[in-house]
Amino acid sequence: MTIKFNCLLLLIGNLLMSSTALAADPDYPTVIDNIGQDIAELKSAFPQLSDFSADKNVHAEQLQITYQYNTHKARHYGGWTAGVPNPDSDGIWFYLDIHDAASNAQIHTQPVTLPICLDNKRVSFLILEGDETKSIQASIWGILKNHGIKPCGS
């Protein structure tokens, strides 16, 4: 009887620990680091990533990745694109972050972006690409998907 009871307690303990582990939030800084490493692996296929460095462009504690290559100050007014570096024909600018769903920071309230999430956090991904660059958007979206980022509510 005691052995069965101890086995039952071990089983219940393991189930409780497993369900707690499953319910816990992911390690967001590690997720950002891993996304940055995956983006760095694309450098050979996308010349506009030649200056990308996970060490320099990934800000794990702020849960952000920022990158610009061959950009200039915006020449227009209005909209979020006026407030960020704009790419030359061979350039790129992108911004990625994980943030609280209740954030009302201006960068998190852009109306034309797809609402994407990682568990209970929102994700912002903004990108501008030059006309003569090979688009990297699909590759980055694939990386995000591989790390669990998906449309909110799905």
C-alpha positions in Angstrom: 0.0 0.0 0.0 2.8 2.4 0.9 4.6 1.9 -2.4 1.4 2.5 -4.4 0.7 5.7 -2.4 4.3 6.9 -2.9 4.1 6.2 -6.6 0.8 8.1 -6.7 2.4 11.1 -5.0 5.3 11.0 -7.4 2.9 10.9 -10.3 0.8 13.8 -9.0 4.0 15.8 -8.2 5.3 15.2 -11.8 1.9 16.2 -13.3 1.8 19.4 -11.2 5.4 20.3 -12.1 4.7 19.6 -15.8 1.6 21.7 -15.9 3.3 24.6 -14.1 6.2 24.4 -16.5 3.8 24.4 -19.5 1.9 27.4 -18.1 5.0 29.5 -17.5 5.9 32.3 -19.8 8.8 31.6 -22.2 12.2 33.1 -21.5 11.6 36.1 -23.7 15.3 37.4 -23.7 16.4 33.9 -24.9 13.7 33.9 -27.6 15.0 37.3 -28.8 18.6 36.1 -28.8 17.6 33.0 -30.7 15.7 35.0 -33.3 18.8 37.3 -33.7 21.0 34.3 -34.2 18.7 32.9 -36.9 18.6 36.3 -38.7 22.4 36.4 -38.6 22.5 33.0 -40.3 20.7 34.6 -43.3 23.7 37.0 -44.1 25.1 34.9 -46.9 21.8 35.0 -48.8 20.9 38.7 -48.2 23.7 41.3 -48.8 21.7 43.9 -46.9 22.4 41.9 -43.7 26.2 42.3 -44.1 26.4 44.5 -41.0 24.0 42.6 -38.9 25.4 41.2 -35.7 23.5 39.5 -33.0 25.9 41.1 -30.5 25.2 44.6 -31.8 21.6 44.5 -33.0 19.9 42.2 -30.5 18.9 43.9 -27.2 17.7 41.0 -25.2 17.0 42.9 -21.9 14.8 45.3 -23.9 13.3 42.4 -25.9 14.2 44.2 -29.1 16.1 43.7 -32.4 16.9 46.8 -34.5 18.9 47.0 -37.7 19.5 49.5 -40.4 21.8 49.3 -43.5 22.2 51.9 -46.1 19.5 54.2 -44.9 18.7 57.9 -44.8 16.5 60.3 -42.9 12.9 60.1 -44.2 12.1 62.8 -46.8 8.4 62.8 -46.1 6.1 63.6 -43.2 3.4 61.6 -41.5 3.0 57.9 -40.6 5.5 55.7 -38.8 7.8 55.5 -41.8 8.6 59.3 -41.4 10.0 58.6 -37.9 12.4 55.8 -38.8 15.5 55.5 -41.1 14.3 54.9 -44.6 16.3 52.5 -46.8 18.3 53.5 -49.9 17.6 51.3 -52.9 19.9 48.6 -51.6 19.1 49.2 -47.9 16.9 47.9 -45.1 15.6 48.9 -41.8 13.7 46.7 -39.4 12.5 46.7 -35.8 11.2 43.7 -33.8 10.1 43.6 -30.2 8.2 41.7 -27.7 6.1 43.8 -25.4 3.1 43.9 -23.0 -0.2 43.6 -24.8 -1.4 46.7 -23.0 1.4 48.9 -24.2 0.3 52.2 -25.8 3.7 53.2 -27.0 3.4 54.8 -30.4 5.5 52.1 -32.1 3.0 49.5 -30.7 -0.1 51.2 -32.0 0.5 51.1 -35.8 -2.9 50.4 -37.4 -1.6 48.7 -40.5 0.4 45.9 -38.8 -0.7 42.3 -38.3 -1.4 41.7 -34.6 1.1 38.9 -33.7 1.8 37.4 -30.3 4.1 35.1 -28.4 1.9 33.6 -25.6 0.5 36.6 -23.6 2.8 39.2 -25.1 2.4 41.2 -28.3 5.1 41.3 -31.0 5.9 44.3 -33.2 7.7 43.7 -36.5 8.2 46.7 -38.8 10.3 46.6 -41.9 11.3 48.8 -44.8 13.3 47.5 -47.7 14.9 49.2 -50.6 13.5 48.7 -54.1 16.7 46.8 -55.3 17.1 44.5 -52.4 16.1 40.8 -52.4 13.2 40.8 -49.9 14.0 39.2 -46.6 10.4 39.5 -45.2 9.4 35.9 -45.8 12.6 34.6 -44.2 12.1 36.7 -41.1 8.4 35.7 -40.9 9.5 32.1 -41.1 12.0 32.6 -38.2 9.3 34.2 -36.1 6.9 31.4 -36.8 9.6 28.9 -35.8 10.0 30.6 -32.4 6.2 30.4 -31.7 5.2 33.9 -32.9 1.8 33.7 -34.6 -1.3 35.8 -35.2 -2.9 36.7 -31.9 -5.8 34.5 -30.9 -4.7 31.5 -33.0 
